[in-house]
């Protein structure tokens, strides 16, 4: 079922509406927590997906005479390429997958953008046919998309290998399923699959990413509440200010994956407490405090309090190791 006199399918429009509502909701949450980088990366993903769905739903359409047909093709495939370019960067940042850093920041330009625009331009110059130029231009990017999909899956498997050892497969399998639709974008464009099939494929990946994103932030919020409750009970400072500190510190240290106890110790370190004071506040031995600090510094890849403070943007009065 098409919308009005356009080529946009009803399913495409429903996805655009849903994603727009999600963008507004998540955007409001981000404005309340501007240090939440994972939410920012998710918002960018939402914007690009909305643009891609809109462009692929409306264009190319010969009935839209105000926009040249070649320009419509450029808008459609351009939106798809931007989307395909961002998804490896999203997974690299959202899941801290260092193995795909080169592909997420450089490889996509060498093997996705450059071959397409070069071969598309050459083919169109000689044939004057948009369809032929697209087929030629998408040949290398289609193959690279499949290779990139495998590399991301391998990187995710390596990054989450501890879950495999603990037989916790949910996130691993879910991320695998989320990657596949995005990895096949150029491949699908090459074979000109229908609008409905393409929208269902790419948005199914988005749905899985959304489930993972919400699950992750529910867990993070629970941890923040647990840390807040534990430290507030120590009487360190008023809970309102402390709550904001925990949110900011938790967001800034999200990538180093601290346990709840390690977050408590890290917050007290960043607030200038010495080891003995931390031991007294947490009612644990100073040896246990040192063990936690050693693990925190190892995860953060720093050697002491000064470096730890500098890395996460805090200035301490007490800077002894």
N, C-alpha and C positions, 0 to 999 in steps of 0.2 A: 504494500500500500504506500503510494507516494504522497508527499505533502504538497497540496496546491498544484501549481504548474511547474514545480521544481522536480529534479531527479532524486531528491532526498527521500529515503525510505523512513517510514514511521519509527522503525526500530532504532535507526541512527539518531533521530530527533529525541527519542526517549533517553538514550544514553547521554546525549549532550545536555539535556535538562538535569538528569541525575548528577552528572559530573559537575555541572555548574552549581547545583545546590551544595554538593560536597566541597567545592572550592570556597564558597562563601562561608560555610560552617568552619572548615579547617583554617581559612584565612583569619577569621575572628579569633580562633584559639591561638594562632601564631602571633597575632598582634598583642595578645596578653602574655606571650612567652617568646619574645623575639630572638632569644638565644637558642631556640629549639631548631637546630640545623636539619635533623631528619624530617621535620614537618615542612621546612622550606623546600627541601629536595622533592618531597611529595607534592607540594603545591605547584612546583615547576612542571612535574610530570603531568599533573591535572591540566594545566594550561595548554601544554603541547598536545595532549590527547584531545581536548576540546577543539583546538584549532584543526587538528588532523581530521577528526570526525566531520567537522563543518565543511572543510575543503573537499574531502572525498565524497561527502554527501551531495554537495551542490555542483561540483565541477568534475569533468568537463561537460558542459551543457550548451549545445549550439543555439538554444533558445535565448540564452543570455547574451544579447548582441552588444551590450555596453562594454563587455570585457572580451578582448580577442581570444580566440580558441587556444592559441599557443600560450598566452598568459594564464589561461585557466589550467592548462596542463602543468605549467610551471608551479602554480599555486598548489595544485593537488599533490604532485610528486615532491615538491619542496617541503610541504608540511609533513609528508611521510618520511622524508630523509632526515628532517630535524628530529622527529620522534625516534626514528631508528638510531640516530646518533646519540641521543640523550640516554637511552635505556642502559647501555653499558656503563655510562658515567653514574647513573643512579644506583646501579647495583654495586659499583665500586665504592661509592660514598656511603650508601645506606648500610651495607654489610661489611665495609672495610676489607674488600677483596683486593689485596695488593697485587695478586698475580695478573690482574687485567688492567692495571694502571696504564700501561703503555697503550693498549688498545683503546681504552676509554678516553685518553687525552690526545693521542696521536694517530693510532692505527685507523680510526674511523675516517680521518681526513685523507689518508694515503690510499686506502682500499675501498672506501665508500664514496666520498665526495669527488675526489680527483678523477677516478676512472669514469664515473657517471658523466660528469660535466664535460670531460675531454671527449669521450667517445660519443656522447649524445651530440655535441657540437659538430664533430667531424661528420658523423652519419647524417645529421640533418642538413649540413652544408651540401653534401653530395646527392642526397636522395630527395630532399625537401619533404620528407614524410615523417610526421611526428611519431607514428607507430613504429616504424623501422628504427628511428633514432632511439626511442625508449627501449626497444628490445636489445639493441646493441649496447646502450648505456647501462642497462641493468644486469648484463651478463656477469661481470666481475662482482659488483655489489651483492648479487643474489648468492653467489658461492661464498663470499666473505661473510655474509649474514649467518649462513649455516655453520661456518668455521667458528665465528665469534660466539654463536650460541653454545657450541661445544666447550670453548675456552671458558666461558662464564660458568657453565655448569661444573666444569672441573675445578675452577677457582672457588666456587661455593662449596663444593664437596670437601675441598682442602680446608677452607675456612671453618666449616662446621663439622670437622671430623670427630670432634669430641662428642657430638650428638650421636654419631654413628656408634661410637664405642659404648655410649650409655643407652643405645637402642631408642633414642628419642628422634623419630624420623619426621614428625609433623612439619616442622619448619623447613627441613631439607627438601622434602618432596614438594611442598607448596611452592618454594622458590624455584625449583626445577620447572614446575608447571607454569609459573609466571613468566619465566624466561623464554620458553619456546615460542609463544605467539609473537613476541617482539623480534626475536632472532629471524623469524620467517617473513618479516614485512617486505623486504626487497624481493624475496622469492615469490611471494603472493602477487606483488605488483607485476612481476615479469610474466606471470601466467594469467593476469587480468581476471582474478576471481571476482565474483559478484560483490556488490557493495555490502549486502547483508552478511555474507559469509566473512568478509574481511572485518566488518565491524564487530561481529560476534567473536571472531578469533582474537583480535587485539584487545577488546574490552573484557574478555574472559581473563586475560593476563592481568589487566588493571584490577579486576574484582579480587583476584587472588592477592595481589600486592596490597590492596586496601585491607583485606582481612589480616594479613601479616602486620601491616602498619598499625592497625587498631589494637591487635593482640599485643604487639610490642609496647605500645604506649599505656595500655591497661596495666601490664606488668610493671612498667616503669613508674606509673602513678602509685601503685601499691607499695613499691619499694620506697618511693619518696615519703609516703605516709608513715611507713614503718620507721624510717630513719628519723623523720620529724618527731614522731612520738617518743622514740628512744632518747633523742638528744634533748628534747623539750623537758623530759622528766629529770634531766640532770640540772636544769635551771641555768643553762649556759647564757641565754638571753631571751627576750620576748619572742613568742612563737611567730608573730607576723613577719618580723624581719628575718627570723631564722628560716621560715618557710621559703621566702624569696631566695635566700642564700642557697638552700638545698636545691631548689629548682635550677638556678643558674649553674651551680657547681655540678649538679647531676647532668645537665645538658652538655656542659663543656667537657665532661669526662666520660660521656656516653661511649665513645669509641674504645676505651680501654677496659670496659667490662668489669667493673668492680663488684664485689659481693656487697650485701647490705652492711656488714660490719666494716668492710674496707671503706665504704662510702662515709660511714660515721667517723672513722679515723682520719680519712682524707679531709673532711670538713673541719675537724678540730685542728688538723695541721695547718690548713689554709687560714684558720682564724687565729693562729699564733700560739697555740698551746704546746708546751713542751711534752716530752714523752711521759714524764711522771704525772703531769696533770691529766693527760689523756687516759693513763692507766687508772687514775683515781676516779675520773668522771665515768669511765666505762666499767669500773669495778673489775678490772682484769689485771694480770701481772704485767710488769714493764717488759718482760721478755716476750709476752704475747703481742704487746704493742709494737715492739721492734720487728717481730715476724711479719705483722700486718704491713708495717711501713716498708719493709724490704720488698714484699710482694707488690705493693702499690707503686713503688719507684720502678720496679722491674717492668710492670705493665705499662707505665707511663714513659719508660725509657729515659729516666732522669737519674741523677746521682745524689741529689740532696734537696733540701727544702727551698733554697733559693731558685734552683732550676725548676722545681715542681711548681712553685708559685708563679714564676715567670711564664711557664708554658700555659697555665690556665688563667692568666690574667689577673692575679691577685697579688697585692703587696702586703708583706707581713712585717710586724714590728720585731718579731723574734725569728731570725734567720739562721739559727744554729742547726747543724745536721743532727 
